[in-house]
Amino acid sequence: QIQLLTFFTMTSKFSTSTNNTNEDPREPNNCPPLTLSPDLTTERLKSSFNPLAITNFIDGSADATSKRRLLESWIIRDPTGVFSNDDNNYLHRSERHTRALAKFVRLVELCRAAGVGGKKSNNTSSSSTAVNHLEGEIIATPEFLTLVNAISDDPFPTSLHWVMFVPNILTLCDAEQQAQWLPLCRDWKMIGCYAQTELGHGSNIRALETTATFLKESQGAAPGGEWVVNSPTLTSTKFWPGTLGKTANHAMVIARLIDGSGVDHGIHNFLVPLRSMEDHTLLPGVETGDIGPKIGYNNMDNGFARFENVRIPRRNMAMRFAVVDEEGVYEKVGAKKKGGSGDAASKVAYITMMQVRAYIIHSSNDALAMACTIAIRYSTIRRQGYNADADKKREENAPNEIQVLDYRQQQYRLLPLLAASYAIFFSGKHVLARLKNIENELVSGSSAITKTIVGDIHATTSALKSYATAFTADGIEDCRKACGGHGFLVSSGLVELSNTYLQSCTVEGDNYMLPQQVVKVLLKLVGAMQSGDAALLKDHKGTDMEYLIAPLMTLMKQNGGVPNKSTFVLPTTNGNAQDFMDVSTILKAFQHRSACLLLDVAMQLASNMAKSSAQQAWNDCLLGMARASRAHASYILLRDFYNGLKEEENKPSASCLGPNEIQVLSQCLTLLGLYWMDQYLEDFLQNQSILTGSIPHLRQAILDVMTKLRPDAVGLCDARDYSDFRLKSALGKFDGDVYPAVMESARRDPLNQKSADGGVGMGYDESLKKLIVGGIGEYKNGLSGTVSRL
């Protein structure tokens, strides 16, 4: 307690007024590193903009940056030392899991001591039916999420409690249920997970097999009736849910609701106690456990669970939008309103799922930006090859080697990835805000949220999740490869970053499955246009797919020729690279690419349907759907980046971003658009929106933009403001002191630490000595052996 008081007196809780702007709270001693690499110093002096201005923009304001840095310093300078990640690379996953629990308990202790969550969340709606967190709930605060990110470890074993369990209670449970359960969640008495995925079924939730069968009081149930939860088959075993294995004492179980008459009403949510809240022992009929080692995410106890006649009260079914009475009669809550939004329950459940998908999209920008920061900083430190044109040497008697980042192929590998991290930031921010608005509208009973709007945001999150996570996962791996041999070291920070991130490509919808859902929604727009449904087309106004209407209309009006040939051709006014420098023109090319690829799928599907079954016709279009979904996602990313910069540029009040910051980010946007054109050139050539003769100009434009961005590369990384503590990388250190950090990491390895006197390694006495000293491997001339004698 004295330790805590001293600590919080030192940090003055959230006060930022005494912060010296020259101090850097990201560093353990709350001051800048004493030594900086000359290479990085030179790079930082080249920047054409102020990195701190972009930092402030990303955080929301200069005050928000100061507050975030202060919160990060709580973790870095915590007197207990529990948050240290120095030994992470050398620990078994069971040790990491245990340490992660200790870190989380300490985090909660810090939050309570500092009064985090002491006031009701400011993000709640004034409506009494909107989603509201309790006073004192720390997980609803931005401070909590900042502190979680600052700890910079694999996700906590408790993460699903606030990512999915509590949100499900808030959105799908009625007021009485919330009053009963939310205080327990707030006080960390009830720790929950979200148990949907089964051993035999993941994305196909309609095929889930877990059952919750209603049992009346007259049939032997407790007063008011009960649900009997069962795992009827091996494949119905809940498998993969995070927090389920050893941490959670409750689960929001997704199961088939069988009412009192034996009617199956499909999947619903049930709150099922798993463990005693007194001693954490498993309750009767419940079996849970950890699913074992994974590629990454090994702090997390992803678990399995089986239920055998587990009885729970009738009111443990989430009853905001559907109820079952004491006789087992099922009823939806509230009839559809005329012109309303339809089935609110399914929509809200859908929105909750999409919010998790949106968080995955948004978090991708950080993962990719961290990888770029490591690779780009290292690429300025690392030198390879000789500069034969230079007269001066870097230092006396040293060869004048070239910075790796000065090689064009290294720029082409890394700079578009850095640009993409900013694009994903803008789209993630946009999608999260839009989803929150839709959720509040639905929960408050508004009829403004139509099926078209829900379908549109579903298509957007599905397309972005599929494309952004695949691009990010591949990008992190490309950053690792771009660091050469040292990128293979775990101490590079890129190995764990990659392994931890990889799950994002599969969780909440496999990336090869989601494009079907995207195109299914977009094809409805094509159908509305073909049928001339003016009312439905009007319903698309303001949606993310509205941009498709104009190019689709012109495509459908073409007479003769190929119906999906683009009606837009990128202008060749200048006949050189300048033709590719206008962002609005690039965006138009991406619009037409999306429309052409979507119409391709529609035409192929119609053709296939005439000669095969509907299922086979759909199956034969899957490759085209993947291309169409990718095109839709890449346009949205570029559009959101463009709109975000325009919004800042046209703000009536002062923006954090000045003209120089807008310019360098606009160059990132241009490079990303050109890079994706080059990467998927066949799409643009197929629909003839880019002519073959323009390809050299496109590639020269890429070189020209990279030349402009090269001096700002380190500054754009610094603008993300990642501390060394958070990066956990010997190669990406802020001060550029790379090689001593690599050696220090090597010396820390237990294989070196546990060596005997004289540097004798582990295993020498037990094994190696028998070869070197014992003579087991000696060749005996004239002697031979046989397999039988061996």
C-alpha positions in Angstrom: 0.0 0.0 0.0 2.9 2.4 0.8 4.4 1.4 -2.5 1.1 2.3 -4.3 0.8 5.6 -2.6 4.3 6.6 -3.4 3.9 5.5 -7.0 0.7 7.4 -7.6 1.9 10.5 -5.8 4.8 10.4 -8.2 2.6 10.1 -11.3 -0.1 12.4 -10.0 -2.8 10.2 -11.4 -4.0 11.6 -14.7 -2.4 15.1 -14.3 -0.4 16.1 -17.3 0.2 19.8 -16.4 3.6 19.2 -14.9 5.0 17.2 -17.8 8.1 18.6 -19.4 7.8 18.4 -23.1 11.4 17.3 -23.4 10.7 14.3 -21.2 9.8 11.0 -22.8 7.7 8.9 -20.4 8.1 5.9 -22.8 11.6 5.4 -21.4 12.2 3.6 -18.1 14.0 6.7 -16.6 11.4 9.1 -18.0 13.9 10.8 -20.2 15.2 10.4 -23.8 18.0 7.8 -24.4 21.5 9.3 -23.7 23.0 8.0 -26.9 21.4 7.9 -30.3 22.6 6.2 -33.5 24.0 8.8 -35.9 22.1 7.1 -38.7 18.8 7.5 -36.9 19.6 11.1 -35.9 20.3 12.0 -39.5 17.1 10.3 -40.6 15.1 12.3 -38.1 16.6 15.5 -39.2 15.5 14.8 -42.8 11.8 14.7 -41.9 9.7 17.2 -43.7 7.0 17.2 -41.0 6.5 17.1 -37.3 6.0 13.4 -36.2 4.5 14.6 -32.9 1.7 16.3 -34.8 0.6 12.9 -36.3 1.0 11.3 -32.9 -1.4 13.9 -31.5 -3.8 13.3 -34.3 -3.8 9.5 -33.8 -4.4 10.0 -30.1 -7.0 12.7 -30.6 -5.1 15.7 -29.2 -1.9 16.8 -27.6 -3.4 16.3 -24.2 -4.4 12.8 -25.1 -0.9 12.0 -26.1 0.5 13.3 -22.8 -2.1 11.3 -20.9 -1.4 8.1 -22.9 2.4 8.5 -22.4 1.8 9.0 -18.7 -0.4 5.8 -18.5 2.3 3.9 -20.4 4.8 5.1 -17.8 2.8 3.5 -15.0 3.4 0.2 -16.6 7.1 0.7 -17.5 8.0 2.2 -14.1 5.7 0.0 -11.9 7.7 -0.7 -8.7 6.7 -4.3 -8.6 8.4 -5.2 -11.9 5.6 -7.6 -12.7 5.1 -6.1 -16.1 8.6 -6.9 -17.4 8.7 -8.8 -20.6 12.5 -9.3 -20.6 12.2 -13.1 -20.0 9.2 -13.8 -22.2 11.2 -15.5 -25.0 12.6 -18.0 -22.5 9.5 -19.1 -20.7 7.2 -22.1 -21.2 3.6 -21.2 -22.1 2.4 -22.4 -18.7 4.7 -19.9 -17.0 3.6 -17.2 -19.4 0.0 -17.9 -18.7 0.6 -17.7 -14.9 2.6 -14.5 -15.3 -0.1 -13.0 -17.5 -2.6 -13.6 -14.8 -0.4 -11.8 -12.3 0.0 -8.9 -14.7 -3.7 -8.6 -15.1 -4.4 -8.7 -11.3 -1.8 -5.9 -10.9 -3.4 -3.9 -13.7 -6.8 -4.1 -11.9 -5.1 -3.1 -8.7 -3.5 0.0 -10.4 -6.8 1.0 -12.0 -8.7 0.8 -8.7 -6.0 2.7 -6.8 -6.0 5.5 -9.5 -9.8 5.7 -9.6 -10.1 4.5 -13.2 -13.8 3.9 -14.0 -14.8 6.0 -10.9 -17.3 7.9 -13.0 -20.0 6.6 -15.3 -18.7 6.1 -18.9 -19.0 9.3 -21.0 -19.6 7.1 -24.1 -23.0 5.9 -23.1 -26.2 7.1 -24.7 -28.8 9.2 -22.8 -31.4 6.6 -23.8 -32.5 4.4 -20.9 -32.5 1.4 -23.3 -29.1 2.1 -24.9 -26.0 0.2 -23.9 -24.7 1.5 -20.6 -21.8 0.4 -18.4 -22.0 0.6 -14.6 -20.3 3.2 -12.6 -16.9 1.8 -11.5 -16.6 -0.5 -14.5 -12.9 -0.1 -15.6 -13.2 -2.0 -18.9 -15.4 0.7 -20.4 -12.7 3.4 -20.0 -10.1 4.5 -22.6 -7.6 4.4 -19.7 -8.0 0.7 -19.3 -7.5 -0.1 -23.0 -4.5 2.2 -23.1 -3.0 0.3 -20.1 -3.7 -3.1 -21.7 -1.9 -2.1 -24.9 1.0 -0.6 -22.9 1.6 -3.9 -21.1 2.6 -5.3 -24.6 2.2 -8.9 -23.9 0.1 -11.6 -25.6 -3.6 -11.0 -24.8 -4.5 -11.6 -21.2 -6.2 -14.9 -20.3 -9.1 -12.6 -19.1 -9.4 -10.8 -22.4 -12.7 -12.4 -23.6 -14.4 -11.1 -20.5 -14.4 -7.5 -21.8 -14.1 -8.2 -25.5 -17.2 -10.5 -25.8 -18.8 -11.6 -22.5 -19.8 -8.3 -21.0 -20.8 -6.8 -24.4 -23.2 -9.8 -24.8 -24.8 -9.1 -21.4 -25.1 -5.4 -22.2 -26.8 -5.9 -25.6 -28.7 -9.2 -25.3 -29.8 -9.4 -21.7 -32.7 -7.5 -20.2 -32.5 -4.9 -17.4 -33.2 -7.4 -14.6 -30.4 -9.7 -15.8 -28.0 -6.9 -16.2 -28.7 -5.7 -12.7 -27.9 -9.2 -11.4 -24.8 -9.9 -13.5 -23.0 -6.7 -14.4 -22.0 -5.8 -10.8 -20.4 -9.2 -10.5 -18.5 -8.6 -13.7 -17.5 -5.1 -12.6 -16.1 -6.4 -9.4 -14.3 -9.4 -11.1 -16.3 -12.0 -9.2 -17.8 -13.2 -12.4 -15.2 -13.7 -15.2 -16.7 -14.9 -18.4 -16.0 -16.0 -22.0 -18.0 -16.4 -25.2 -18.4 -20.1 -26.1 -19.6 -20.3 -29.7 -17.1 -22.3 -31.8 -17.3 -26.1 -31.6 -14.9 -28.9 -32.4 -16.9 -29.6 -35.6 -18.3 -26.2 -36.5 -16.9 -22.7 -36.6 -18.3 -20.1 -39.1 -21.4 -22.1 -39.9 -23.2 -21.2 -36.7 -26.5 -22.6 -37.9 -25.0 -26.0 -37.6 -23.9 -25.7 -34.0 -24.9 -28.8 -32.0 -24.9 -27.8 -28.3 -28.4 -27.9 -27.0 -30.3 -26.1 -24.2 -33.6 -27.9 -23.6 -36.3 -26.4 -21.4 -37.5 -28.5 -18.4 -40.7 -27.5 -16.7 -41.1 -27.4 -12.9 -43.7 -30.2 -13.3 -41.0 -32.3 -15.0 -38.7 -32.1 -12.0 -37.1 -28.7 -12.6 -36.5 -26.0 -10.0 -39.3 -23.5 -9.5 -39.8 -21.4 -12.7 -38.2 -24.1 -14.9 -34.7 -24.8 -16.0 -32.5 -25.3 -19.1 -30.6 -28.5 -19.5 -27.4 -27.9 -21.4 -25.8 -30.8 -23.2 -23.0 -31.6 -25.6 -24.7 -34.4 -27.5 -21.8 -35.4 -29.8 -18.0 -35.2 -29.7 -18.1 -32.5 -32.4 -20.5 -30.4 -30.3 -17.6 -29.9 -27.8 -17.0 -26.1 -27.4 -13.4 -25.7 -28.7 -11.2 -22.6 -29.1 -13.0 -20.0 -27.0 -10.5 -17.8 -25.3 -10.5 -17.6 -21.5 -12.5 -20.8 -21.4 -9.8 -23.3 -20.5 -8.8 -22.4 -16.9 -9.7 -18.7 -16.3 -13.5 -18.2 -16.8 -16.0 -19.2 -14.2 -19.0 -18.4 -16.5 -19.6 -18.7 -20.2 -22.0 -17.1 -22.6 -22.8 -20.4 -24.3 -24.3 -20.4 -27.8 -26.7 -23.3 -28.0 -29.8 -24.5 -29.8 -32.9 -23.5 -27.9 -35.4 -26.4 -27.5 -38.6 -25.1 -26.0 -41.1 -26.8 -23.7 -42.8 -28.4 -26.7 -39.6 -29.8 -28.2 -39.4 -27.1 -30.9 -35.9 -26.1 -32.0 -35.7 -22.3 -32.3 -32.1 -22.2 -33.4 -29.2 -20.7 -31.6 -29.6 -18.4 -28.6 -27.3 -17.2 -25.8 -27.3 -18.8 -22.3 -25.2 -17.8 -19.3 -23.8 -21.0 -18.0 -21.8 -21.2 -14.7 -18.6 -23.3 -15.2 -16.8 -23.0 -11.9 -17.4 -22.3 -8.3 -17.1 -18.6 -7.4 -15.7 -19.6 -4.1 -12.8 -22.0 -5.0 -12.8 -22.1 -8.8 -13.6 -25.9 -9.0 -15.6 -27.2 -11.9 -19.3 -27.5 -11.3 -21.1 -30.8 -11.8 -21.6 -31.9 -15.4 -19.0 -29.4 -16.7 -15.6 -30.4 -18.2 -13.2 -27.7 -19.4 -9.5 -27.6 -20.2 -6.9 -25.8 -22.3 -6.6 -27.0 -26.0 -2.8 -27.1 -25.9 0.1 -25.2 -27.5 -0.6 -23.0 -30.5 1.5 -21.0 -33.0 1.0 -17.9 -30.9 -1.4 -16.4 -28.3 0.0 -18.7 -25.7 -0.8 -16.5 -22.7 -4.4 -17.3 -23.5 -6.1 -20.4 -22.3 -8.1 -21.2 -25.4 -10.3 -23.9 -24.1 -12.7 -26.8 -24.7 -15.9 -27.5 -22.7 -18.4 -30.3 -22.6 -21.7 -30.2 -20.8 -23.6 -33.2 -19.5 -27.1 -32.4 -18.2 -26.0 -29.1 -16.8 -29.0 -27.3 -15.3 -29.3 -23.6 -15.3 -32.2 -21.3 -14.3 -34.8 -20.4 -16.9 -33.7 -16.7 -16.6 -30.1 -17.6 -17.6 -31.2 -17.3 -21.2 -30.5 -13.9 -22.6 -34.0 -12.4 -22.7 -33.8 -8.9 -24.1 -35.2 -9.8 -27.5 -36.8 -13.3 -26.9 -38.3 -14.9 -23.8 -39.4 -18.4 -22.7 -42.1 -18.5 -19.9 -42.4 -20.9 -17.1 -44.4 -23.3 -19.3 -41.6 -23.3 -21.9 -43.5 -21.1 -24.4 -41.1 -19.2 -26.7 -41.9 -15.6 -27.8 -40.0 -12.8 -29.5 -40.0 -9.5 -27.6 -41.8 -6.8 -29.6 -43.5 -7.1 -32.9 -42.0 -5.7 -36.1 -42.8 -2.1 -36.5 -44.2 -0.8 -39.8 -41.2 0.2 -41.8 -39.0 -0.9 -39.0 -35.7 -2.7 -38.9 -37.0 -6.2 -38.5 -35.7 -8.8 -36.1 -33.8 -6.7 -33.6 -32.4 -9.7 -31.7 -30.6 -11.1 -34.6 -29.4 -7.7 -35.8 -28.0 -6.8 -32.4 -26.3 -10.2 -32.0 -24.9 -9.6 -35.5 -23.7 -6.2 -34.6 -21.9 -7.5 -31.5 -20.1 -10.0 -33.6 -19.2 -7.4 -36.2 -17.8 -5.1 -33.4 -15.2 -7.8 -32.6 -14.5 -8.1 -36.3 -14.0 -4.3 -36.4 -11.7 -4.3 -33.4 -9.6 -6.9 -35.3 -9.5 -4.6 -38.3 -8.5 -1.6 -36.2 -5.9 -3.5 -34.3 -4.3 -4.5 -37.6 -3.0 -1.0 -38.1 -1.0 -1.2 -34.9 0.4 -4.7 -35.6 1.5 -3.6 -39.1 2.9 -0.3 -38.0 5.0 -1.9 -35.2 6.4 -4.4 -37.7 7.2 -1.5 -40.1 8.8 0.5 -37.3 11.2 -2.3 -36.5 12.1 -3.1 -40.1 12.5 0.5 -41.2 14.6 1.6 -38.3 16.8 -1.5 -38.7 17.0 -0.8 -42.4 18.6 2.6 -41.7 21.1 1.1 -39.3 22.0 -2.0 -41.4 24.4 -1.4 -44.3 25.0 -3.7 -47.2 27.1 -3.3 -50.3 29.5 -0.5 -51.2 28.7 3.0 -52.5 31.3 3.3 -55.3 30.1 6.8 -56.2 30.8 8.4 -52.9 34.1 9.9 -52.1 33.7 10.2 -48.3 33.6 7.2 -46.0 31.1 6.9 -43.2 33.9 6.9 -40.6 37.6 6.6 -40.7 38.9 3.3 -42.1 35.4 2.0 -42.5 33.9 1.0 -45.9 31.2 3.3 -47.2 28.4 0.8 -47.1 24.9 1.6 -48.3 21.9 1.9 -46.0 19.6 -1.1 -46.8 16.6 1.3 -46.9 18.3 3.1 -49.8 17.8 0.0 -52.0 14.7 0.3 -54.1 13.5 -3.2 -53.5 13.6 -2.5 -49.7 11.6 0.6 -50.2 9.1 -1.3 -52.3 8.8 -4.0 -49.6 8.4 -1.6 -46.6 7.0 1.8 -47.6 3.7 0.6 -49.0 3.2 -1.5 -45.8 3.8 1.6 -43.7 1.3 3.5 -45.8 -1.2 0.7 -45.4 -0.9 0.9 -41.6 -2.2 4.4 -41.8 -5.0 3.5 -44.2 -6.2 0.7 -41.9 -6.1 3.2 -39.0 -8.6 5.5 -40.9 -10.9 2.6 -41.9 -10.8 1.0 -38.5 -11.8 4.2 -36.8 -14.6 4.8 -39.3 -16.1 1.3 -39.0 -16.0 1.3 -35.2 -17.8 4.6 -35.0 -20.4 3.5 -37.5 -21.0 0.2 -35.7 -21.4 2.0 -32.4 -24.0 4.3 -33.8 -25.9 1.4 -35.4 -25.9 -0.6 -32.1 -27.3 2.3 -30.1 -30.0 2.9 -32.7 -31.0 -0.8 -32.6 -31.0 -1.2 -28.9 -33.0 2.0 -28.5 -35.7 0.5 -30.8 -35.1 2.9 -33.7 -36.5 1.9 -37.0 -33.9 3.8 -39.0 -31.6 0.8 -39.3 -32.8 -1.1 -42.3 -31.7 -4.5 -43.5 -29.8 -2.8 -46.2 -27.7 -0.8 -43.7 -27.0 -3.9 -41.6 -26.1 -5.9 -44.7 -23.8 -3.1 -45.9 -21.9 -2.9 -42.6 -21.7 -6.7 -42.6 -20.2 -6.6 -46.1 -17.8 -3.8 -45.1 -16.5 -5.5 -42.0 -16.3 -8.9 -43.7 -14.3 -7.5 -46.7 -12.0 -5.4 -44.5 -11.4 -8.1 -42.0 -10.5 -10.6 -44.8 -8.3 -8.3 -46.7 -6.7 -6.2 -43.9 -5.8 -9.2 -41.8 -4.3 -11.1 -44.7 -2.4 -8.1 -45.9 -1.1 -7.4 -42.3 -0.1 -11.0 -41.6 1.8 -11.1 -44.9 3.2 -7.6 -44.3 4.6 -8.6 -40.8 6.3 -11.6 -42.4 7.7 -9.4 -45.2 9.1 -7.0 -42.5 10.7 -10.0 -40.8 12.3 -11.2 -44.1 13.4 -7.6 -44.8 15.5 -7.7 -41.7 17.6 -10.5 -43.1 19.1 -13.1 -40.8 18.5 -11.1 -37.7 14.8 -11.1 -38.5 14.8 -14.8 -37.7 15.8 -14.1 -34.1 13.0 -14.0 -31.6 14.7 -11.0 -30.1 13.8 -9.1 -33.3 10.3 -8.8 -31.9 8.9 -9.7 -35.3 8.6 -13.5 -34.6 6.2 -13.1 -31.7 4.4 -10.2 -33.3 3.7 -12.4 -36.4 2.8 -15.5 -34.4 0.4 -13.6 -32.2 -1.2 -11.8 -35.1 -1.7 -14.9 -37.3 -4.9 -16.0 -35.5 -6.6 -12.8 -36.8 -6.8 -14.4 -40.3 -9.0 -17.2 -38.9 -10.9 -15.9 -35.9 -14.3 -14.3 -36.4 -14.6 -15.6 -39.9 -12.0 -17.4 -42.0 -10.5 -15.0 -44.6 -11.3 -17.4 -47.5 -14.9 -17.8 -46.4 -15.8 -14.1 -45.7 -15.6 -13.0 -49.4 -18.7 -15.1 -50.1 -20.7 -13.1 -47.5 -19.4 -9.8 -49.0 -20.4 -10.6 -52.5 -23.8 -12.1 -51.4 -24.6 -8.6 -50.1 -23.2 -6.7 -53.1 -25.1 -9.0 -55.6 -28.3 -7.7 -54.1 -27.3 -4.3 -55.3 -26.7 -5.6 -58.7 -30.1 -7.3 -58.6 -31.8 -4.1 -57.5 -30.2 -2.3 -60.5 -31.2 -5.0 -62.9 -34.8 -5.0 -61.7 -35.0 -1.2 -61.5 -36.0 -1.2 -57.9 -35.8 2.5 -57.2 -36.8 2.2 -53.5 -34.1 -0.3 -52.8 -31.5 1.7 -54.6 -32.5 4.8 -52.6 -32.0 2.7 -49.4 -28.3 2.3 -50.4 -27.7 6.0 -50.1 -25.0 6.7 -47.5 -23.8 3.1 -47.5 -20.3 1.9 -48.2 -21.4 0.3 -51.4 -23.1 3.4 -52.8 -20.0 4.1 -54.9 -20.8 1.0 -57.0 -24.1 2.4 -58.4 -22.7 4.9 -60.9 -20.1 2.6 -62.5 -22.5 -0.4 -62.5 -25.1 1.7 -64.3 -22.7 2.7 -67.0 -21.5 -0.9 -67.4 -25.0 -2.2 -67.8 -25.8 0.4 -70.4 -23.0 -0.5 -72.7 -24.0 -1.6 -76.2 -22.0 -4.4 -77.7 -18.5 -5.4 -76.7 -17.7 -6.9 -73.3 -20.3 -5.9 -70.7 -17.8 -5.7 -68.0 -15.2 -3.6 -69.8 -14.6 -0.5 -67.8 -16.2 2.7 -69.0 -13.4 4.6 -67.3 -9.8 4.6 -68.6 -7.1 6.2 -66.6 -6.2 9.4 -68.5 -2.9 9.6 -70.3 -2.8 13.4 -70.7 0.8 13.8 -69.8 2.1 10.6 -71.2 4.3 10.1 -68.2 4.3 9.2 -64.5 2.4 12.4 -63.7 -0.8 10.7 -65.1 -0.8 8.5 -61.9 -0.3 11.2 -59.3 -3.9 12.4 -58.9 -5.5 10.6 -56.0 -9.1 11.2 -57.1 -8.3 9.6 -60.5 -6.7 6.6 -58.7 -9.9 6.2 -56.6 -12.0 6.3 -59.7 -10.0 3.5 -61.2 -10.5 1.4 -58.1 -14.2 2.1 -58.2 -14.5 0.8 -61.7 -12.3 -2.2 -60.9 -14.7 -3.2 -58.1 -17.7 -2.7 -60.3 -16.2 -4.8 -63.2 -15.2 -7.6 -60.9 -18.6 -7.7 -59.2 -20.4 -7.8 -62.5 -18.0 -10.5 -63.6 -19.3 -12.6 -60.7 -22.9 -11.8 -61.4 -22.5 -12.8 -65.1 -20.6 -16.0 -64.3 -23.2 -17.0 -61.7 -26.1 -16.4 -64.1 -24.3 -18.5 -66.8 -23.4 -21.3 -64.4 -27.0 -21.5 -63.1 -28.2 -22.3 -66.6 -26.1 -25.4 -66.7 -25.5 -26.7 -63.2 -27.1 -26.7 -59.7 -27.3 -23.5 -57.7 -24.7 -24.9 -55.2 -22.2 -25.8 -57.9 -22.8 -22.6 -59.8 -22.0 -20.7 -56.6 -18.9 -22.9 -55.9 -17.5 -22.2 -59.3 -17.7 -18.5 -58.7 -15.7 -18.5 -55.4 -12.4 -17.4 -57.0 -14.1 -14.4 -58.6 -15.8 -13.6 -55.4 -12.4 -13.4 -53.6 -11.2 -10.9 -56.3 -14.4 -8.8 -56.0 -14.2 -8.7 -52.2 -10.6 -7.7 -52.3 -11.3 -4.9 -54.7 -14.2 -3.7 -52.5 -12.0 -3.7 -49.4 -9.0 -1.9 -51.1 -11.3 0.8 -52.4 -12.8 1.4 -48.9 -9.4 1.6 -47.4 -8.2 4.2 -49.9 -11.4 6.1 -49.7 -11.4 6.3 -45.9 -7.8 7.4 -46.0 -8.6 10.1 -48.5 -11.8 11.3 -46.7 -10.0 11.3 -43.4 -7.3 13.6 -44.7 -9.8 15.9 -46.4 -11.8 16.1 -43.2 -8.7 17.3 -41.3 -7.7 19.6 -44.1 -11.1 21.3 -44.1 -11.7 21.4 -40.3 -13.2 24.8 -39.3 -11.2 24.5 -36.0 -7.5 23.8 -35.9 -6.5 20.2 -36.7 -3.5 18.4 -35.2 -2.3 18.0 -38.7 -0.6 20.9 -40.5 0.0 21.2 -44.2 3.3 19.3 -44.0 1.6 16.4 -42.2 -1.3 16.3 -44.6 1.2 16.3 -47.5 3.3 13.4 -46.3 0.2 11.3 -45.4 -1.2 12.2 -48.9 2.0 10.8 -50.4 1.4 7.6 -48.4 -2.1 7.4 -49.8 -0.8 7.9 -53.3 1.9 5.3 -52.9 -0.5 2.7 -51.5 -3.0 3.2 -54.4 -0.2 2.8 -57.0 1.3 -0.2 -55.1 -2.0 -2.0 -55.1 -2.5 -1.1 -58.8 0.9 -2.7 -59.5 0.2 -5.8 -57.3 -3.2 -6.5 -58.9 -2.4 -5.1 -62.4 -4.2 -8.0 -64.1 -7.5 -6.7 -62.7 -7.0 -3.3 -64.2 -5.7 -4.6 -67.5 -8.6 -7.1 -67.8 -11.2 -4.4 -67.5 -9.0 -2.0 -69.5 -9.1 0.9 -67.0 -5.3 1.0 -67.4 -3.8 0.5 -70.8 -0.7 -1.7 -71.4 1.3 1.3 -72.6 0.8 3.1 -69.3 2.5 0.4 -67.2 6.0 2.0 -67.4 4.5 5.3 -66.3 2.7 3.6 -63.3 6.0 2.0 -62.2 7.9 5.2 -62.6 5.3 7.0 -60.5 5.9 4.4 -57.7 9.6 5.2 -57.8 8.9 9.0 -57.8 6.6 8.7 -54.7 9.1 6.4 -52.9 11.8 9.0 -53.5 9.6 11.6 -51.9 8.7 9.4 -48.9 12.2 8.0 -48.3 13.4 10.9 -46.1 10.2 10.7 -44.0 10.2 7.0 -43.5 11.7 7.0 -39.9 9.6 10.1 -39.0 6.4 8.2 -40.1 7.4 5.4 -37.8 8.3 7.7 -34.9 4.9 9.3 -35.3 3.3 6.0 -34.1 5.1 6.6 -30.8 5.8 3.0 -29.9 8.0 2.7 -26.8 10.9 0.2 -26.8 8.9 -1.5 -24.0 6.0 -2.1 -26.3 8.0 -3.0 -29.4 10.1 -5.6 -27.5 12.7 -5.6 -30.3 16.4 -5.5 -30.4 16.3 -4.3 -34.0 13.7 -1.6 -33.6 15.1 0.3 -30.7 14.4 4.1 -30.6 18.0 4.9 -30.1 19.2 2.6 -32.8 21.7 0.8 -30.6 20.9 -2.5 -32.3 23.9 -4.7 -32.1 24.6 -4.4 -28.3 20.9 -5.3 -27.8 21.2 -8.4 -30.0 24.2 -9.6 -28.1 22.5 -8.9 -24.7 19.5 -10.9 -25.7 21.8 -13.8 -26.8 23.6 -13.8 -23.5 20.3 -13.9 -21.6 19.3 -17.2 -23.1 19.2 -20.0 -20.5 21.4 -22.1 -22.7 24.1 -19.5 -21.9 23.0 -18.6 -18.4 23.1 -22.2 -17.1 26.5 -23.1 -18.5 29.0 -24.5 -16.0 32.3 -23.0 -15.1 34.5 -22.5 -18.2 31.5 -22.1 -20.4 30.7 -25.8 -20.5 27.3 -26.2 -22.0 24.2 -28.1 -20.9 24.2 -31.7 -22.0 28.0 -32.0 -22.2 28.4 -34.4 -19.2 25.3 -36.4 -20.1 26.0 -36.8 -23.8 28.6 -34.8 -25.7 31.4 -35.9 -23.4 30.8 -39.5 -24.5 31.7 -38.5 -28.1 34.6 -36.2 -27.4 36.3 -37.9 -24.5 34.6 -41.3 -24.2 35.4 -42.4 -27.8 32.0 -43.6 -28.8 32.5 -42.2 -32.3 36.0 -43.4 -32.8 36.6 -45.3 -36.0 38.3 -48.7 -35.3 40.3 -49.8 -38.3 39.6 -53.4 -39.2 36.7 -53.7 -36.8 33.1 -54.0 -38.1 29.7 -54.3 -36.6 26.4 -55.6 -37.6 22.8 -54.5 -37.2 22.1 -57.5 -35.0 25.0 -56.6 -32.7 23.8 -53.0 -32.4 
